Amino acid sequence: MSATQRTAVRVVRDRTIRVKVIDDCGLACTFCHNEGTPVTADNKGRALLPFVAGPGKAGRVSIYSETNGVNFLSAKMAPNVFFRRAVRTVARAFNASEVHLTGGEPTLHTEVPSLVSALTGMGLSVGMTSNGERGRQVMPECSVAGLNRVNVSVFGTTAEELQAVQSKRFTSAGLAETKIRAAEQTIRAAVANGVKVSVNIVVPGMAHVDRVVNLVESYGQFADVRMLTSIQDGAESIAAISEVLVRVGAEPVLRTFTAGTSDERTLYRALGSRAVYVKRLLPVRLPETCASCRFNNDTDCEEGYYGVRLYLTDQGEYMVGVCIQRMDLCIPVAELSKSGSWKRCKPSRMPKSGG
């Protein structure tokens, strides 16, 4: 990954809002940050804080929710006037032109095509990150509604490979194989319905190199592949990605930086002409908000400033945040325009890079 001196570079503006439309998910990834919020199913009715980070009955985890100061549970959004009003307010405040649906698992949302339609009707481009649980069923309607892109998170080509990054609830090989088939069907359904598709692969460490090489070889035939660093595993994750790149004979082509955020990705050509992207997180900070943060050092700040996120609480209030490690920075969308302190968090001011 160091051979970048001859690689072309481009810089793009950050115009995306990540919108957590649902908390439910049928997978139980051991590295899941769940967009900073606790697993709702494991914390309903809980009176005492902090919330349970997991794994609870659902088998899922939210790796930061015991330490990030979060004080709400995430609820399912509906394609109604309140949803449109919240998105419109945040989009205007941050000059956003794209919404990226996250969860949980967006395809489990029974009204996800209507959510897409509501957003495209507002003139916004819409993307989605999905593990593909119901992608085959909803992708045709989402395409008609205007879904532009789906990033499908894929964790293995065999039951054993998937189980390697799942909690103990995935003791059933049959369940794991069902999830693998669902992801494959989602990718094919997206392609068949004209939705751009990328395959996302989180690489925790060296023990996962063989699994990731198998995924690149399998899915690179008909989709772009994106390797993501595991924010929990840091240097080990980066080393593992480097080994995968060597194994697939990857050559760097283009580095893209999203101005003002920690997002950086490099396009490689591997295994002939296949497109393989590597997504890294740079040590980018908001100049005022992050200055006094206890995580503002080279080891504790794991995501940096990645972008704006929108949530709906189980009390029916829309919230906006800028950091999954500091969910105590979230404020109600209704207060966005009148919050002087929030202006310090706006990414329109160029954050400083710590690298």
N, C-alpha and C positions, 0 to 999 in steps of 0.2 A: 504493500500500500504506500510505499515511500516514493515510488517512481512517478512523481507528478510534475516534474519540472517541464516536461514536454507536453503536458496535458492542457488543453484549452480550458479557460475559466469563464464562467458567466455569473452574474449577480441578478437575482430576481427580488421583487418586493413581496413582503408578506401581506397577503390580502385574505387570509383564511381564518374562519372561526370554527373551532371544534365544538360540536354540539352533542352532548351525551343524551341520546333520546330514550335510552332504556338501560336498566342495570342488569336484567336477567342475562344469563349466559349458560350454555350447556357444557362448556369446557371448564377446566380447573387448572390453568397454567400456573406454575410455581413462581413465575416472575411477574405476574400481573400487577400493574399499579391501579387498574380500574378507574383511570382518570382522576385519581386522588380521593375518591369517595369510598366509604366502607361498602361491603357487600350487603345490600339492603335486606335480602332474605334472612341473613344471620343476625340482624340488628334491629328488626322491627320491635317496637315496644320497649326498647332498652332505655332505662332511665338514667343510668350512670355513664359518664364519659371516662376514659376514651372508648371509642367503639372497638369491637372485636375485629382485628385485622385478618384473622382466619388461620388455618382453615376451620370453618364451622361446619354445620350440617350440610351445607351446599358443597363443601370441599374446596371452595374458592378462597383466594387470598386477595388482599389489597395492601401492598407492601408498605405503604406510607401512612395508612389511616390511624395508626396508634400514636404517631409522632407529629403529624402535620397540622394539628389544630382544627381539623374538620369538625363542624358541629351540626351537620345535617345529613340526611340520607337522600339518595337520588331517587326520583320518581320517574315514571314513564310520561313522556311528552305526548300531547295530542295535537293534531293539525287544526287548531282552532285560532280564534282571534288573539288570544293571549300569547300563543306560540309565535304567531306572525309579528305581533307587536314587540315581543322581546328580541327576536332576531333582528328586526328592522332597527331597533334602538342601538343594539350592539354593533351592527354592521355600519351604521352611520357614524357612531362614535369612533370606530377604528378604521374607517374607510375600507371595509371589507367587501369583496365581490364574490367570495366563494364560501360555502358551508361544507364542512366535512362531518358526516354523521358517524358517531362512535357509540360505544356502550361500556359494559355489556356487549351484547350481540344484536346489532340493528335488524338483522333479518328475522329475529324472533318477534319484533314489533308488528302487530297485526295490521297497523295502518302505515307501514313504512312507505308504500307508494304514494299515499296521500300527503305524507310529510314532504317527500321529494317534490310532488306537484305544487304544494304550497310555496316552497322555496323557489322553484324555477319560475313560478308565477310572479314572484317578487323581483325577477331579473337576476337571480343569483345562480352561479354554477354550483352543482352539487356532486360531492364525492362521498365515499363510504369506506370504512374499514370493517371487514367482516371475517369471521372464521368459516362462513359458508353453511351454517346449520340449516337454513331454509332458503338459501340463495337460489336454488333451482326453481323453487315455487314462486318467489317474488321478483326475480330478475326481469321477466318479460314485462310486468306491469311497471316496474321501476324504470325500465328503459323508455316505455311510452311516456312516463311522467317526466322524463328528461334527465335521468341519472347519467352523469358524464363519465365517472370512473369508479371502480371498486378495487380496493386493495385487499386481497384475500390472504389472511394469515394461515399459513400451512406449517404443520409441525412434524410431519413424518410421511414416509411412503409405506410404512408397515405399522402394525399395532404396537410393536415393541418401541419403535422410534417415537411415536406419539406419547406412549406411556412414560417415556424418559423425561418429559417436561410437564407431566400432569401429576396431580395429587393422588393419594392412595385410592380415591374413589374409582379410578380407572383401572381396577384390577381385571376387569372383563375385556378380553381381547376382542370380543364381538362388538362391544360398545366403541372401542377405539377404531375398529375397522369401519363402523358405520359413520363415524365423524370424518374419517379420511375420504370415504366415498362422497360424502356431502360436500366437502371442499372441492373435490374434483368436478362434481356436477355443477357447482356454482361457477367455477371458472369457465367451463364449457358453455353454460347458459349465458354468461356475460358476453363471451365472444360471439355466440350465435345471435344475440340480440343487439349487437353493435355497441356494447358498453366497453370502454377501455378497461383493461384488467392488468394488475400487477400482483405477483405472488410475494408476500412478505414472510421472511424467515428470521426469527430472533435467534441469535447465536450466543448462548451463555458462556461456553468455554470449550477447551480442547477435546473434551469427551464427546462433543457433539459434531466434530468435524466430518466424520463419515456420514452421519445422518444428513448434514447440510449439503455435502457433495452429491448425495443421492437425489436430494430435492432439486438442486440446480440442474442435474442431468435429466431428471424426469419432467419438470415443468418448464424448463427453458426452451423446450421445443415449440411451445405455442403461447408463451406469455413472458413478459419481462419479469425478472426475478430481482427482489430487493432484499439484501441482507441487512439486518438491523442489529446494532450493538445492544446488549442487555445492560440497562442502566445500573442494575445492581452489581454486575460483575466486572465492569470497567476494563482494566488492562487485560484481564484474561479473555474477555469477549473480543477485544480488538486483536489479540494474538491469534485467536481461533479463526477470525475472519481472514486474517493475513494468510493463514495456512490453507484455507479453502481456496483463496484466490490463486495460490501457487498450484494447488492440485488441479484446478480447472484451466490453468494456463491463461489467466486473465491479463489483459493489457488495458491500462487506463486510457480513456478517450476524452471525457469532459467532467470537470468539477463544477458543481452548482452550489452557490451560497444563497441562502434566503436572508436578505439584509435585515439586520436588527434582531435576528433570532439565532438560536444555537443550531439550527438545522443546516447541515452540509451533506451533500451526497455526490458520489463519483460514479460515472458510467464507465463500465468495463466491457470489453468484448471478450467472450470466453467460449471455449469449445467450438471454435469456428467463428460464427457471426452472432452468437446469442448475446442478448443484452442482460448484463448483470450489474445492478446498482448496489453500492454500499452506502448506507446512511449512518452518519456519525453525529454526535452531539458536541458542539464546540463550547468552550467556557465563556459564554456570553451572559452579561448581567444587565439588568435595568439600572441606570446610573444612580437613582435616588432610592428606589424601593429596595434594592439588593444591598446597598452600602452597609447597613447595620445588621443584616441578616446573619443569624448564627451559622447558617450553612455556607456563607460566602467565603469559601476557601477551596483549595485544589482537590480535596477529598470528599467533602460532605455534600456539595452541590452537584447532584448527579444528572440533572436534565438541563440546567441553565434556563434562560428565558426562551421557551419554545413557542409561545403564542397564547392567544386568548381562548378561553373555554367557557361554554354556557351550560348551566345546569338547571334542573327543576327540582326543588326540594319536595319532600313528602308532605310539607305543609302548604304546597301550592305556590311557592315563591320562586321566581327566576333569579338565579345568581350568576355572576360573572367572575372569573378568576384568571390568574396569570401564572400559577405555580402549583404543581401537584404535591410538592414538599411543604408548601406554605398555604394550605387551604384557609387559614385564618385571614388571608388577604382578600378572600372573596367578599363581594358586596352585592346587595340587591340591584338588579338591573334598574329598578325604579329610581335608585339614588345615583345612577351613573352620571347624569348630566349636572347634578348639583354637588358632587363630591370633589372638593378641592384636592384631597389627598390622593384620589384615584388618578388625577392627571399625571402624577409622578409615575404611574404604571403604564402610560400609553406608549406603545412601541413606535409611534411616529417620531419619538425622540430616539436618536441612535444610541443603543446600549454600548457599553464598553466591553471589549473582548479581553478576557483574562489570559489569552494564550499568546 
